[in-house]
Amino acid sequence: VGGMVAAMSAMNAKDERFHQAMDTLNRFLVEKRLTARNPRLCERLRAYYIFKHRVGGDAWGDIVKNTSREMQGEVVQELHGDWLSRVRYFHGVDRFGVKW
């Protein structure tokens, strides 16, 4: 019985961390105005977090740490693309930092 209670407590803690991470993600998306600027990206970010939770991904940390490099690049591009495109150093570099 004790083992079963411990397992249920661990599952509840994991679910609680997931919900806290989703709350943090949603606050980030609203604060950075990504929900208005690119709703499709927001949907993909939320789906990614749900997927990570369902397949038993790593313990939840901050948003960037748990997001793929591709999505990180998309978020940075969406938030900072206007001014980044004006920085000469970044001319001819894609969102992953690879020259083209």
C-alpha positions as a printed NumPy array, in Angstrom:
array([[  0.   ,   0.   ,   0.   ],
       [  2.836,   2.387,   0.888],
       [  4.459,   1.88 ,  -2.517],
       [  1.191,   2.603,  -4.272],
       [  0.703,   5.817,  -2.306],
       [  4.275,   6.904,  -3.104],
       [  3.73 ,   6.208,  -6.826],
       [  0.49 ,   8.204,  -6.839],
       [  2.196,  11.089,  -5.031],
       [  4.995,  11.112,  -7.611],
       [  2.446,  11.164, -10.451],
       [  0.569,  14.034,  -8.801],
       [  3.827,  15.978,  -8.381],
       [  4.687,  15.422, -12.058],
       [  1.226,  16.612, -13.124],
       [  1.538,  19.651, -10.862],
       [  4.915,  20.561, -12.427],
       [  3.369,  20.143, -15.886],
       [  0.476,  22.482, -15.059],
       [  2.869,  25.022, -13.554],
       [  5.023,  24.847, -16.714],
       [  1.965,  25.34 , -18.927],
       [  0.9  ,  28.324, -16.801],
       [  4.395,  29.788, -17.153],
       [  4.364,  29.168, -20.909],
       [  0.946,  30.825, -21.283],
       [  2.054,  33.861, -19.248],
       [  5.212,  34.116, -21.385],
       [  3.182,  33.973, -24.615],
       [  0.787,  36.683, -23.418],
       [  3.488,  38.917, -21.918],
       [  5.568,  38.766, -25.097],
       [  2.388,  39.243, -27.164],
       [  3.061,  36.092, -29.158],
       [ -0.597,  35.07 , -28.883],
       [ -1.512,  38.031, -31.1  ],
       [  1.579,  38.005, -33.307],
       [  1.745,  34.321, -34.153],
       [ -1.087,  32.163, -32.749],
       [  0.073,  29.134, -34.764],
       [  3.483,  29.205, -33.056],
       [  1.717,  29.381, -29.677],
       [ -0.364,  26.322, -30.565],
       [  2.771,  24.433, -31.566],
       [  4.579,  25.381, -28.359],
       [  1.649,  24.209, -26.241],
       [  1.382,  20.968, -28.223],
       [  5.105,  20.38 , -27.738],
       [  4.785,  20.713, -23.959],
       [  1.772,  18.401, -23.876],
       [  3.715,  15.865, -25.952],
       [  6.734,  16.104, -23.619],
       [  4.469,  15.531, -20.625],
       [  2.719,  12.524, -22.171],
       [  5.914,  10.754, -23.197],
       [  7.505,  11.396, -19.817],
       [ 10.037,  14.036, -20.79 ],
       [ 12.645,  15.471, -18.462],
       [ 11.69 ,  17.301, -15.287],
       [ 10.209,  20.714, -16.108],
       [ 12.526,  23.649, -15.986],
       [ 12.257,  27.   , -17.645],
       [ 10.556,  27.38 , -21.005],
       [ 13.625,  27.785, -23.205],
       [ 15.487,  24.845, -21.71 ],
       [ 12.613,  22.483, -22.519],
       [ 11.918,  23.729, -26.035],
       [ 13.581,  22.384, -29.155],
       [ 16.266,  24.481, -30.863],
       [ 13.976,  24.967, -33.837],
       [ 11.168,  26.388, -31.695],
       [ 13.647,  28.507, -29.746],
       [ 14.777,  29.978, -33.064],
       [ 11.193,  30.634, -34.124],
       [ 10.369,  32.38 , -30.849],
       [ 13.515,  34.531, -31.022],
       [ 12.811,  35.345, -34.669],
       [  9.228,  36.3  , -33.863],
       [ 10.165,  38.444, -30.864],
       [ 13.383,  40.024, -32.14 ],
       [ 13.441,  39.482, -35.912],
       [ 12.815,  43.145, -36.739],
       [ 15.896,  44.483, -35.019],
       [ 18.029,  41.37 , -35.641],
       [ 17.542,  41.813, -39.382],
       [ 19.094,  45.287, -39.077],
       [ 22.26 ,  44.004, -37.367],
       [ 24.885,  43.604, -40.068],
       [ 26.593,  40.749, -38.206],
       [ 23.489,  38.584, -38.734],
       [ 23.078,  39.233, -42.464],
       [ 23.233,  35.945, -44.344],
       [ 22.654,  33.854, -41.203],
       [ 19.544,  31.733, -40.677],
       [ 17.674,  31.471, -37.37 ],
       [ 19.991,  28.655, -36.239],
       [ 23.098,  30.786, -36.723],
       [ 24.147,  28.912, -39.877],
       [ 25.493,  30.985, -42.756],
       [ 23.762,  30.61 , -46.103]])
